[in-house]
């Protein structure tokens, strides 16, 4: 005699849990975007600072040495 067990269908999370999960994803995405923008901005300002320092050294070399 063969007996088969019917597996119950998985239940979906409640609407509130899904909304909370979506909110967590949105917050994580916003934080990640802000971090990336901050990193790019930092690299940009470091490059500007280096360019200014090199320009000053070049100008001093040209005028003084």
N, C-alpha and C positions, 0 to 999 in steps of 0.2 A: 504494500500500500504506500503510495507516494503522498507525502504531505508537503505542500508548498506554503511558505510564509510570505505574506504580502508585506513588503516594507512600507511603512507609512511615509507619505510624501513629506519632505522637509518643510517646516513652517518658515515663512518669511518673517524677518524682524518687524517689530511694530513700526508704525509710521514715525513715532517720536524718535525711536532709535535710529532710523534711517535719516531723519532730518538732522539729528545730532552728529551722525557720521559725516554727512555732507558739510555741516558747519565746520567740523574739525578739518576736513580736507581743504575747504576754502581758506581757513585761517593758516594752515600749513603752507598753502600755495602763496598767500600774501607775504608771509614771513620769508619764504624762499626767494620770492621776487625782490623783496627789499634787500636781502643779503646780497644777491647778485648785483643789483644796482649799486649798492654801497661798495662792493668790491671793484666794480668797473670804475666808479667815481674815484676811489682811492688810487687805482692804477693810473688814471688820467692825471690826477693832481701830482703824483710822483713824477710822471713823465714831464709835465709842465715845469716842475721844480728843477729837474735835471736839465731841461732845455735852457731855462733861465740861467742856471749856474754855468753851463757850458758857454752860453752867450757872453756872460760877464767875464769869464776867464779868457775867451777869445778876444774880447774888446780890450781887456787889460794887457794881454800879450801884444796886441797890435799897437797900442798907444805907448806902453811903457818899455817893453823889452825890445 
